[in-house]
Amino acid sequence: MSSAGRTLAAWATSSRYTAVLALLVLITAYFAVTEGGKFVSHANLENLLASVSILWVVSMGMTFAVLTGGIDLSVGAMVALSGLVLAKLFAGLGLPALVAVVLTVLIGALIGGGVNGMLIGRAKLSFFVVTLGTASLYQGLVSIWSQTKTTYITSSLIDGVGFGSVLGIVTPIWLMVGVFLVAFATLRWTYFGRDVYAVGGNVDAARLSGIDVTRTIVAVYAIVGLCAALGGVIQAGRLGASSPIVGADIPLAAAAAVLLGGTSFLGGIGGVTGTAVGVLFIGTLQNGLAIRGVSSFWQQVVTGVILIFAVGIDRLQQSSARFRIRRVREEGSV
């Protein structure tokens, strides 16, 4: 894409991010007025942030994949698999809780990069087909390995990941902040972040400029796997167990959050700041609906509508950007 095209596309995604931020403020104000103390209480706001911590962490990793022009549909199954790996390492092998947590996160990164990353980056297979296949593969392994049974975990450290607090702030919120800052710094100030944007913008141009595209894609899906595994650890901490049925709704919710935040499915434009706004928008809406007594099934319907809306807006904005590019070229040729 030309520099003019990228400028127009960046403007389009920025406007979407601004619109979603404005909607977030509006729905927050609406629930604050209609639900009063139930919504704006410290306990509920803390619960809101803690409840979206898993989606937040997974969505940060998903942003890297979408920036390269891909997506990872296996993150939900990876969350479930990581929780089971944690349970087996801690309860099965008797490893110290901290060692089990660190190994679980590293295994997630290894699987993400070694399976999805290699198949997409090295073998040049479709990211959609690969991650859809690995989603089924991981979920099948979880069902076989766990025998579809919940494995309980008794550990003060792992419980602390889900419900502990530091300086009066619950641990999941600290993890959210930490993951965001690392992801933001990586994309904004490192050569790897530059490579991610370059690969998503134009993979052929990135290759010609000397960027190792395969290595970048493998690293991106390793990051996605790491974030999904960390999400699995948080999930296990909040449940106090490893459940084989968690994570089914995470891939679509994460994709919706990333798109709402202004990151385009075409890749190369966007970032984790917008994704954070997208996650908070979904979490605030679901929390407000729950307070109003709306069924969780209807909340799933709302999430689906949000995803369809986000994809539609993305397509419209890209079409508008292409139209403007043609106008610029035509005017320049006159």
Buried (B, 14 or more C-beta within 10 A) or exposed (E): BEEBBBBBBBBBBBEBBEEBBEBBEEBBEEBBEEBEEBBEEEEBBBBBBBBBBBBBBBBBBBBBBBBBBBBBBBBBBBBBBBBBBBBBBBBEEEBEBEEBBBBBBBBBBBBBBBBBBBBBBEEEBEBEEBBBBBBEBBBEBBBEBBEEEBBEBEBEBBBBBBEBEEEEEBBBBBBBBEBBEEBBEBBEEEEBBBBBBBBBBBBEEBBEEEBBBBBBBBBBBBBBBBBBBBBBBBBBBBBBBBBBEBBBBBBBBBBBBBBBBBBBBBBBBBBBBBBBBBBBBBBBBBBBBBBEEBEEEEBBEBBBEBBEEBBEBBEEBBEBBBEBBEEBEEEEEE
